[in-house]
Amino acid sequence: MKFCTQCVMPDTKPDLGFNADGVCSACESYNNRTEVDWDSRAVELEKLLSKYRSKDGSRWDCIVPVSGGKDSTFQVIKMLELGMNPLCVTSTTCDLSDLGRRNIENIKKLGVDYMEFTPNPNVRKKLNRIGLTQVGDISWPEHVGIFTIPVRASVQFGVPLIIWGENSQNEYGGPAAASNNNVLDRRWLEEFGGLLGLRVTDLIGQEGITERHLIPYSYPTNEELLKTGTTGLFLGHYIKWDGLTNTLVSQAHGFEVYPKPIETTFLNYENLDNHQTGIHDYFKYIKLGFGRATDHACLHIRRGRLSRAEGATIVRKHDGHFPWTCLGKPLEAILGRIDMTVEQFVKICDQFTNKKLFKTDVRGHLVKDEKGNLIKLFNADEQAHSRKAVAG
C-alpha cells in the first residue's frame, strides 16, 4: 500500500495515479488550479447560462439536484446570484435525518420552486439489502436515484440544463461545455451514476422485483434525452470549489451543521442527511483501506490547512471505526429498517473486507479490538518514517 507524498491518499483509491515524485493525480489536479484563469471561467459560465435561460419565462432555466447538503445549498445560492430560475429536485435519502430535513426546508426558503421524489419504500428496502449484500453499498438506490431522478425531471419538464456540483475527476466542465454533441447521454450518465457494477437490469427477478419497480432508477432513453437536449454542467469547473467555503456561504443562508464531528470523520458539515452514511463509509474503508476522514484530511492538506503529518495523525484517530452509530442513531435501528440484525451485518462486512490491508490471525480470521474495529496494516505516517529511515 503506497501513499501520496503530498497528501495521505493511498494507491487503493480507484483510478488514482501517481507521478514520478509519488504525488497523486488528485493533488496534481489541485496544484494545477493556480494556472487556471478563473475570471475567464466566470465569463464562460455566464455565456453557458445565458444560452440555457428561458427567453420567455415559460419554463425553468435549469435543474439543480439537491440533497439539503452544503454543496447543493451552495449551488442553489450561486444560481440565484447569477439570475437563474432553478427547479430544485430531490431524490429522497434512504434514511433521512432530522437535520437533513431541516436543511431541505431551508433550501425552499431561499426562494425556489422545489420538487421531491420518493420511490416505493418497500422496493427501496429490498434494494438496500441487495446493494449491501452484493456490492457492499447499502445506499445503492440513493446513489443511483440522485442521478436518474433529476434527469427524468429534465425530460419531463423540458428543462435541458442540469447544474451538478464538483466533478470528481476535476478535468472538464461537463457536456454543456462541449462544442459538439453536448447531450448528456446514457453512457455518460452511467459513468458517473454510482452503479458499482450492479446494473438496474440485474435486479429484475430478485426479491420479486419487476421492471416496473425500477422506473425511478432507470434513465430516460437516449432518444428522450436528445429531444430535450438534456445536458450537464459541473459548477466546480468554473469556480474555486471548496467544501469549507461552501459551508460558510450556506450557513450564512440558514444551513445547519451537526453539533459535533460526525462519527466517521473529524468534520461536522459533511453528509448530514442520511443515517446510512456511516455504513457506506465503513464499507469504503474495509474495501480500500481508507475512509471519510482520509478524504477530508487530503482536501485540507491540499489547501494548506493541515500538514501531511497532522493529516496522518487525524486519519489514524478517526478513520475506520465500526459504525455503531451514525448521526446519533444506533446501528440496530438503522439496520432494522431493512430487516437485518447486527450479527448478519458483521458477517457481510467480513466478506467484503480486504484481508491484505488488515491484520489476521494464523487461521486467516480478521483480528478486531474490543470495540469491533479492524487493525490496519499500513498507515501514511509509517510510510513517511520508512522513507526517512532509508534516506538516513
N, C-alpha and C positions, 0 to 999 in steps of 0.2 A: 504494500500500500504506500503510494507516494503522495506527498502533499505539495501544494503550490508553495514556492519560496517567498511569495509576496503576501498571500492570504493563508488560510488554513483549510482550503478546499482539497479533498482527496481525489485521486485519479479514478475512484469508483463512480464518480458522478457521470452519468451517461452523456456522451457527445462532448466531453471536456478534453481539450487538447493542451499541450504544454510546449513552450518554446525551448530553445537550447539552454536558456538560463533557469529553466524549471518554473517559469511563470505561467499560470493557467490562462486559457483563452478568455475567460471572463474578466480577469484583471487586465489583460491586454486591451480588451474592448473598452473597459472603463478608462484606461490610460489614454486611449485614442480620443476621448471626449475633448481633450484640450485642443485638438486640431479642428474641431467642429465649429463652423461659423453659425452660432445659434441665432443671430439676428436674421441671417438668410433663411434658416429653418423656419423661423416665425413667419416670415413673408410667404414661404412656401405653404405653410399650414393655412394661412389666411386665403391664399389662392384656391386651395383644395376645398376649404369650407364654402367659399363663395360659389364654387361650381355646383355644390350639392344643396345650397339653400333653396327652399321653396320660393319660387318667384311670385306666386300669388297668394301664399299663405294657406293653401288648401290641404297641405299635409305637413307633417313634422319634418324638420331639417335633417335630423339624424336620430339614431337609436343609441342609447348608452346602456349597456348591460350593467346592472348594479346589484351588489350583494348587501350594501349597507356598510361595507368596509371603508377604510380611509382612502384607498386608491380610487374606488368608484365614486365616492363622495367628491373627491378632488376633480375627477373627470367631469362630473356634472357642474361643479363650480366653474371650471375652466370653460366649458361650452357656453354657459350663461354669460360669462365675462366677454366671450368672443361674439356674442349676439346671436347664438344659435337657439333654436326652439326644439329641445330634445324630447323624445319619448323615452322615459326610463323604464327598462324592462328587467324584472327579477324572475329568475327561475329559482323557486324556493329551496332553501337549505334543508338538508335531511333531518337535522335535529337542532332547530333554531334556538339560540339562547335569548334570554330576555333583553340583554344588551344589544344583540343583533337586531331584534325587533325595534327597539328604540331608535337605533341608527337608521333603519329603513324609514321609519316615520319621519326622522329628521330630514332625509333626502326630499320627501314630499314637501316639507315646509320651505325648502329652498325656492319653491315656485315652479314646479314642473308637472307635466302630465306623467302619470305613473301606471304601470300595469304589472301585476304579479300573477305568475302562473304556478299552480300547484298540481303536479301529476298525481295520478291514482296512488294513494298512500299504501294500499295493500300490495300493489305491484312493486312500488319502490322498496318496500321492506324486503321483498324477495330479491330484488336487485342488490340491495345492501349485503345480504347474505352471500349471494353468488359472487359479487365483486370481492368480498373479503376472502372467501374460501378459494376462489380460482385465480385471482390476480393480486390478492393482498391489498385491496383498496375498498374499504367499507363505504366510502362516499363516491363510488364509481358513478351512480346515476346522477349525482350532483355535478361531478366534474365533466360529464358529458352534456348535461342539460344547460349549463351556463354558456355553452357554445350553440347548441341546437335551438333553444327557445328564442333568443334574440334574432337568430337568422330566420326562423319561422315568422317572427313578428315583422321582419323586414319585408318578406314576401307578402304576408297577409295585409299589411297596411301600405305597401308601395313606398317604403322609405329605404332608399338604396344604401345610405351610408351608416356604417356601424362604427362607433368610437370605442376601440379597445384601449387598454392602458399601456403597460410596458410589454414590448416584445421580448420574450425570454431569450431569444438569440441575439437581440440588440444589434441587428445588422441593417434593417431596412424599415421603411415606413408602412409597409403593408400593400395589398393590392391596389388601394386607391392611388398610391404614388406611382404605379406602373404606367408607362407611356402606352403600352399595348396590352390588351387582354387583362384589364384590371378587375374583372369579375371574380368574386370570392367563390370559387367552385368547390365541389365536394372534395376533391383531392387536397386542396389547401386546408379546408376545414378539418379533415381527418388527421392531417399532420399535427395540428395544434389542439385537437379536440379531446385529449385525455383518455383515449380508449384503452391504452396499456395492453394492446394485443387482444382484448376481448371485444370482438365485433358485435354490433347490435344483432345481426342475424344469427349469431351463435346462441343467443338467448332463447330463441323460439323453441318451444317444446320443453324447456326446463321449468319445473315447478308450475306447470300449467300455463306458462306464458305464451301468448299468441302474438301475431304480428300487430293486431290492433292495440295491444297493450303497450307497444313500443313507439307509437307515434311521437310522443314528446322527445324521444331520444334519437330520432331519425331526422336527417337533413332533408330539406326540400330537394326536388330533382334539379339537375343542372339546367334543365330547360326553364324551370321556375326561377332559378337564380339569375339566369341570363335575361329573362323577360323583365325582371325587376331591376337588374343591374346591380344586385347586391354586392357590396364591396366593403372592405375593412380598412381602418386607419389606426396605426399604433401611435397614440399620443406621445409615448415616451421617445419616439424618434425625433420629435420636434421641440421638446423642452427638456431641460435637465431633470430627468426623473430621479426622485429621491423619496424613499418611504417616510423618512422623518419629516421632511419638508411638507409632503402631502398630508401628514398627520396634523402638523401645526396649522396649516391652512384650513383643514377640515374642522379642527377643534374650534377655530375662530368662527365657524359657521354652524356650531352646535353638535359636532361629532363627539361621542363619548369614548374614552379609553377604559380599559379594565383597571380596577383599583390597585392591582399588584401585578408583577410579572406572570405571564401565562405559564402553565406547568411545563411546557416543552421548550421554553426559551427564557431569555432574560429581559425581554421587552414586554410591554403591556398594550401595544397598539396594533398588533397583527392577529388576523384570524380570530376575531371576537364573536363570530356569528354561529359557529357550528360546534356542538359538544363532541362531535366525532373527530374533530381536528387532532386531538391527542393520539387517537388510534392511527389516523393517517400518518402523522409524523413519526410514530413509533415504527410503523412498517417500513417507512423510508430508512430509518436507522438500522433495522435488523437486516434489510436487504443490501444496503450500500455502505453502512458503517458511519454515516453522519446524519444529523437531523436538523431540525429547525434552528437550533442555537448556532450551528455551523453556518448556515445560510446567512443569519443575521450578523454574526461576527464578521464574516467576509465582507458584507456590504459596508460595515462601519470601518473596517481596516482600509478598504479601498478609498474611503473618503477621509482618511486621516484622523478619525475619531478614536480609534484604538490602534495600538501597536500590534504586531503579529504575536508577540509573546503574551500580551494581555488577552488577545482573542483566543489563543490556545488554552489559557487558564480558564477562561469563561466557558469554552466548549467542554472541557473536562468536567466542570461543575454542573452544567445544565443539560448536556446532550444525552439522549437515550434512556431516560428514566421510564420504567414501566408505567403505563398510563392509568394509574389507579383512580385519578380524577382528571377532568378537563373542564376548565372554566367553572370549577367548583362542583361539578356534577359527578357522582360516583360512577365507576366503570360498570357496576352491576346494573344501574339504571339505564345507562347508555346502551348496553348490550340487551337489556330486557325489551327494548323497542323492536329488536329483530329476533326475539325468542332464542337467545343464546346465553349460555352460562359462562362465567369466568373460566372455568375449567376447560370448556370447549374452546374458548378463545385462546388460552395459553397453548393448547396443542396446535392450533393453527399458526400461532406466532412461531413456535419451534420449527414447524415445517418450512416456513419462509426464511428462517434465519440463515445467513451465510456463515457457515462454520469456519470458513477461512479467516474470518475477521474477529471471531470471539473465542474465548477460552473454552476448551472442552476437557473432560477427564479422559482417562486411559481407555474407556469404553466408547468414547466419541460423544458422550452426552454433554450438553451445554452446562457450563458452571454458572450459577447465579448467586448473588448475595442474598442477605436476609430479607431484602425488600423486593426480590424477584428481578433485580437488574442484571443484565449480562455484563461480562467483563471483557472490555475491548482490548485487542492485542496491539493495536497501533494507534499512536497519538501524534499530533503535529509537533508538540513541544519535544517529544523524544527524538523525532527526526532531526529537529534543529540541533539538539545536543549531539546527536550522532555525527552531523556534518562538522560541528566544531571540533569534536574529538579527532576526526580524520584529518582536518586541516591542521590541528596542533601537532 
